[in-house]
Amino acid sequence: MSTDNYIYLYCVTQAQPNLKNLGVLAEGIFVILAGNLCASVCYVPENEFNEDNLKKNITNLEWLKTHAERHERIIEGIMGNTAVIPSKFATVFFNEQSLQSFLDKYAVDLNDKLNSLANKEEWDVKIYCDPEQLTQSILLEDKSLLELDYQISTASPGKAYLLRKKKNGLIAEAVENGIVRYRKAFLARLENFCSQSKINATTARQFTGRNDDMILNAAFLVEKKLVPEFIEQVQALDAEWKGVVKRFYCESSGPWPPYNFCQLTER
């Protein structure tokens, strides 16, 4: 069996992709047609991408970084002038015939997805909160907590201990409720400027390298004509909240391949 036996799929489009836009990355890339669908692919060695060896290779950070970056750069280059359905990293087919069969089988669904993605871009928004600053604002604004402070100061040691525990519980609840309330408000603002949105898992501090907490990690599918307004809204949210005691910070990035709204996976 040939060692260049597998077909590696980057993405599917309706329009013929302009591979010249990829520059040196275009080497080895070709297009397989199925009706009006175009699959951008290349050959890859079976001994690197079969299921067993792939599990080993992805633990090699240098190998993973090289191939994952190439994967993303090729998709981003192709999506510059057409809607794409991106494939998951290391999506491979045994041969051209198996890919052709896949495209034929799911042609209706793929075309529906591509039509829904036409003239749209995926943008990601992350919102961070300084919980210590939010706690301080709650302590200043919540009259019931101020009353508890007075009760603690006049109570016996035993009762004061119980009241402090009650106060800490109320503060934690108020902080969580505040974060939920503001997160909903942020989403409501931004969803006015998108056709779809998806909430993703947040990332812990040790991975973001920040001193505050990520409270929202969301993807938005935005019409290209509305992208400037969408970005302005993110910037407006950031300006409104980062300078006040509640200390919320908003940032956007994109456009990205629309993984959050469709992707292809096959072995």
N, C-alpha and C positions, 0 to 999 in steps of 0.2 A: 504493500500500500504506500502511496506517495506521502512524503512528509509534509507536502504543501497541499493537504487534502481538504482542509476545512475552509468554509466561507465565513469570514468575519463581517458581521452587519453593523454599520454605523447608524444609519437612519433610513427612513422611507419618506419620499416626497411625491407630489403629483407632477411637478415641473421637473424637467431634466436639469439636474444641478450643474452649475458652472464650476467644474473642478479646477479651472485655472485660478479661481479665487484662493485656492488652497496653497498655491506656490509650491515649495518643495514637498509639502505634505501630500501633494497629489500623486506622488510616485507610488505605483502599485494599486491605486484606487480605480475601480471601474464600476459601471452601472449595469444592473440586471433589471430588465423590463418585465412587467407583468400587467398587461392591459395598460391602464393609464398610470400605474404605479412605478416608481423608480427606486430601486434599492441601491444605495451606495455601499460598496463592499470592497474587500481585498482578500487575498489568500493568506492564511496563517499556518504555521507548522502544527501538525496534529500533536507532535510530541511536546508542545508547549501548552496547547489549549484543550487537550482532552480532559475529561472531568478529574481524573486523579492527579495529573500533573499541574492542572490549573490551581487546585487547592494548595499545592506546595508553592507554586510561583507567587501567589498573592501574599504569601508571608514574607517574600523577598521584597523589602521596601523599595529598593532601587529599580527592580523589574516592574513593580506595580506603579511607581511614580512615572516611569518612562512611558508605559503603555496607556495608563489612565489619562495622562496629559495629552498624548496623541489622540486618543479617543475623543476627548472633549474639544480639542482644537479643530479637529476635522468636522465635527458636528456644528460647531459655532461658525466655521467658515462656510459650510453649506447653507445654514439657515439665514445667511445674510440677505438672500434675495428670494427665499421661498419658505413656506411653512414646512416644518419637519416633525416627524414622529421619531424621537431619538430611541436608540436601543440601549439597553442596560450594558454596562461594560462587560466585555468578553462574551457577547452573544454570538454563538457560532452555529453553523449548519454543516451537516456532513458533506454536502455538495450543492451545486447550483440547482439541481432538481428538487432537493428538499426545501430549499428557500423558495423556489418557484411555486411549489405546492402550498407552502405556508401563505404566500402572498395571494394566491388564487383563492384559498379557503377563506381568508379573512378580508377579502377585497372590499366588501361593503362596509365593514366596520372601520377599516383603515381609511377609506375615502371619507366616511362620516367624520372621523376624528380630524383628518386634515382640513376638511371644510370648516370645522368648528375653530380650528387654529389659524385660519387665514387672516392675515393682517393683524395678528395679535402677538404679544410678547409676554414671556414670563418674567416677573420682577419679584424679588424677595425682599421682605421687610423684617427687620429684627428690632425689638423694643426692649430696652433695659431699664431697670429700676434700682435705685439705691435704697434697700429696705431700711437702713438705719435712718436715713433722712425722712422716709415715709413715716416711720415710727414716731419721729420727733414731731412731724406735722399733726399726726393723730393725737398725740399727747396734748398738744396746744389747742386742738379744736374740739375734742370730745369732753363735754362738760361732766359726763358720768365718771370719767376717769379722774377728773379734777376733784370730784366729790369723794372718790375713793382715797385719794391722797390725803384729804382732810381726815377721813375716818381712820386711816392707818396711823396718822400722826397722833391721834387721841386714843387709840385702842391699847389694850393690854398686849404684852409681847406675843402671847399665843394667838390672840385674835388678829393682831397685826400681820403675823406670818400667814394666816389663812387668807386675809384680805390681799396681801401681796401676790399670793398664788392666783387668786381670782383676777387681780389686775393684769398679771402677765398673760393669763389665758385670754382675757378680753382684748388685750393689745394684739396678740398673735392673730386672733380671729378678725379684728378690725383691719390689720395689715393685709391679710389674705383677701378679705372682702373688698378692700380698696383696690388691690391689684386686679381682681376679677372685674370690678366695675370699670376701671380705666381701660383694661384690655378690651372689653366690649365696646367702649366708646371709641377707641382707636380703630377697631375693626369696622364699626359702623361708618366712620368717616371714610376709610379707604375703600370699602366695598361699593361706595357710590361711583367709583371710577374704574371698576373692573367688571368683567363678565363672569369670572369664577374666582374662588379663593380656596385655599387649603391650609389648615393649621397643621404644622409639623411639630415634632418634639423639640423642646428647648434644650440648650446645651449648657452644661455646668460650668462654673467659673474656671475650674482648672483647665478646661479646654478652650475657653474664649480668651483667657489671659486678661480678663477685666476684673475690676474690683466691685462690680455690681452684678445683679442677677438678670439673666434673660427671662422676660416674662411673656414674650410673644415671638414666635418664629413662623412666619406665614409666607405663602406664595400666592401671587395674584396674576391672573391672566388678563392683560390690559390691551385694549385696542391701541394700535400704534399712534393713532391721532390723539389719544388721551394720555399718552405716556408723560408729556410735559406737565399736564395738570396733576397727574398721579404723583410725580416726583415733588411737585410744589406742595402737595398736601402732606407728604412725609416730612418735608422740610419745615412746613408750618407747624406740624405737631411737635417736632423737635424744638423749634423756637419757643413754642408756647409753654413747654413743660421743663426743659432742661435748666432754665434759669430760676425756677421756683423751688420752694423747699421740698416738694414731692420728688424732684429729680428723676424725671423720665427722659430717656434718650432714644431717639428713633433714627434708623439708618436704612437705606435702600441699596440694592445692587441688582444689576442686570444690564441688558437682557440675557436670560439663560435659556438653554434648551428646555422645552416644556416637559421635563420629567414628572413634575407634580400633576400634570393633567393628562399624560399618556406616555407610555413607553413600551418597547417591544422586548420580550424575553423568550428565548428559545434555546434548546440545546440540540 
